[in-house]
Amino acid sequence: MKKNIVLFVLFVLPIVAYLFFASGVNSFTKLPTITPKIADFGNWKSLDGKKVSLDKKITVLGFSGSDILEHRGNFFNLNEKIYKRYNGFEDLQFVVVCPLGTEPEAQKLVDALKPFTDVAGWNFVFASPDEIQQFYNQLHLKGKLDSKLGTSNVYIVDKERNLRGRKDKEEYKEGYDTFHPSELSNEMLDDFKIILYEYRAALKKNHNATKQL
């Protein structure tokens, strides 16, 4: 009898525990929409002078504020925990909205990332303070931008420009705090995997699966 109990503890319980946790990246089979059909960017230019659009891309969206370099640690956290893991997917982009006049600081940040990261997927776009505030307001989020038009949160926007997150009463989440690496490694990574799974499933269903997603 004792032998059977020992065998159960050593072999069966670990398997049950694994199945329990593996089946629950989180409780969603589809990541809910927080704000549907958000507006695209205006005629805002990036560091290389190109127009960046939210259409037909999975976007990790951020707002740097005017003190980009003071919060560079947040970008390094996001780069390490999410960007480097998925960089290379053609359907994915990282976009940071910055106030006009902060182009030199943004370039310094990109240059600091270059030695250990392929920065091709990082996009910094620039707009006036009023344009940034108006764009943020139409996201209809509970969180607010600070006085310098920045936030440590980043947001997931799908290819149809829907802002996605968690809407459970016990766990509402509209953004992911880049100041906390553990939040990026856990909540954001879990939700990001669900978004990618949705598109992989859709592509497979349409017999159009690609290496990108």
Buried (B, 14 or more C-beta within 10 A) or exposed (E): EEEEEEEEEEEEEEEEEEEEEEEEBBEBEEBBBBBEEBEEBEEBBBBEEEEBBBEEBBBBBBBBBBBBBEBBEBBBBBBBBBBBEBBEBEBBBBBBBBBBEBBEBBEEBBEBBEEEBEBEBBBBBBBBBEBBBEBBEEBEBEBEBEEBBBBBBBBBBBBEBBBBBBBEEEEEBBBBBBEBBEBBBBBBBBBBBBBBBBBEEEBEEEEEBEEEB
